[in-house]
Amino acid sequence: MSIETAGYLVTGLGLYAALGLVVALIYMFGGAGRIDPAAKGKGMPLRARLLIMPGVIGLWPVMVAKLFTQKEPPVS
């Protein structure tokens, strides 16, 4: 692998992580309540939101799809 290719790879991973961070912040402070009714309002403390942040950053394409396709929380 050349230095140029490694640079493109690092840049791509950085952009992926940056987009993931934006989606994670949107999800943690607004979108989580649309998917899980227990997370609405003050139902989910900040420490719990911070625990899910790395997973949302890594799986942000899945979370974006879930936020746009799921209309209401599932009934249990």
Sine and cosine of phi, psi and omega as CSV:
sin_phi,cos_phi,sin_psi,cos_psi,sin_omega,cos_omega
0.00,0.00,0.73,-0.68,-0.01,-1.00
-0.99,0.13,0.23,-0.97,0.02,-1.00
-0.89,0.45,-0.62,0.79,0.00,-1.00
-0.90,0.43,-0.69,0.73,0.03,-1.00
-0.90,0.43,-0.66,0.75,0.04,-1.00
-0.89,0.45,-0.61,0.79,0.05,-1.00
-0.90,0.44,-0.68,0.74,0.05,-1.00
-0.90,0.44,-0.64,0.77,0.01,-1.00
-0.90,0.44,-0.72,0.70,0.02,-1.00
-0.91,0.42,-0.64,0.77,0.04,-1.00
-0.90,0.44,-0.69,0.73,0.03,-1.00
-0.89,0.46,-0.68,0.73,0.04,-1.00
-0.92,0.40,-0.58,0.81,0.06,-1.00
-0.91,0.42,-0.67,0.74,0.05,-1.00
-0.91,0.42,-0.65,0.76,0.04,-1.00
-0.87,0.49,-0.70,0.71,0.00,-1.00
-0.93,0.37,-0.62,0.79,0.01,-1.00
-0.91,0.42,-0.70,0.71,0.07,-1.00
-0.89,0.45,-0.62,0.78,0.04,-1.00
-0.89,0.46,-0.63,0.78,0.02,-1.00
-0.91,0.42,-0.67,0.75,0.03,-1.00
-0.89,0.46,-0.73,0.68,0.01,-1.00
-0.90,0.43,-0.63,0.78,0.00,-1.00
-0.89,0.45,-0.67,0.74,0.02,-1.00
-0.91,0.42,-0.66,0.75,0.05,-1.00
-0.90,0.43,-0.69,0.72,-0.01,-1.00
-0.91,0.41,-0.72,0.69,-0.09,-1.00
-0.92,0.39,-0.57,0.82,-0.09,-1.00
-0.95,-0.33,0.24,0.97,0.05,-1.00
-0.33,-0.94,-0.69,0.72,-0.13,-0.99
-1.00,0.07,-0.32,0.95,-0.05,-1.00
-0.90,0.45,-0.56,0.83,0.02,-1.00
-0.92,0.38,-0.42,0.91,0.04,-1.00
-0.96,0.28,-0.49,0.87,-0.05,-1.00
-1.00,-0.07,-0.64,0.77,-0.06,-1.00
-0.81,-0.58,0.89,-0.45,-0.03,-1.00
-0.90,0.44,-0.42,0.91,0.02,-1.00
-0.94,0.35,-0.30,0.95,-0.03,-1.00
-1.00,-0.06,0.02,1.00,-0.01,-1.00
-0.94,0.34,0.62,-0.79,0.08,-1.00
0.88,0.47,-0.80,-0.60,-0.02,-1.00
-1.00,-0.05,0.23,0.97,-0.06,-1.00
-0.93,0.37,-0.37,0.93,-0.05,-1.00
-0.88,-0.47,0.93,-0.38,-0.04,-1.00
-0.93,0.38,0.31,-0.95,-0.04,-1.00
-0.86,0.51,-0.64,0.77,-0.02,-1.00
-0.89,0.45,-0.55,0.84,0.07,-1.00
-0.95,0.32,-0.62,0.79,0.04,-1.00
-0.90,0.44,-0.63,0.78,0.03,-1.00
-0.93,0.37,-0.50,0.87,0.04,-1.00
-0.93,0.36,-0.55,0.83,-0.01,-1.00
-1.00,0.08,-0.19,0.98,-0.07,-1.00
-0.84,0.55,-0.74,0.68,0.00,-1.00
-0.88,0.48,-0.60,0.80,0.03,-1.00
-0.92,0.39,-0.64,0.77,0.02,-1.00
-0.93,0.37,-0.61,0.79,0.04,-1.00
-0.89,0.46,-0.68,0.73,-0.02,-1.00
-0.95,0.30,-0.55,0.84,-0.07,-1.00
-0.93,-0.37,0.54,0.84,-0.09,-1.00
-0.87,0.50,-0.53,0.85,0.05,-1.00
-0.90,0.44,-0.59,0.81,0.03,-1.00
-0.92,0.39,-0.66,0.75,-0.03,-1.00
-0.93,0.37,-0.60,0.80,0.06,-1.00
-0.90,0.43,-0.69,0.72,0.03,-1.00
-0.88,0.47,-0.66,0.75,0.00,-1.00
-0.92,0.40,-0.64,0.77,0.01,-1.00
-0.91,0.42,-0.58,0.82,-0.04,-1.00
-1.00,0.05,-0.39,0.92,-0.07,-1.00
-0.99,-0.15,-0.51,0.86,-0.04,-1.00
-0.99,0.11,0.87,-0.49,-0.08,-1.00
-0.99,0.11,-0.66,0.75,-0.01,-1.00
-0.63,-0.77,0.36,-0.93,-0.02,-1.00
-0.89,0.46,0.52,-0.85,0.01,-1.00
-0.92,0.39,0.54,-0.84,0.01,-1.00
-1.00,0.03,0.76,-0.65,0.00,-1.00
-0.98,-0.21,0.00,0.00,0.00,0.00
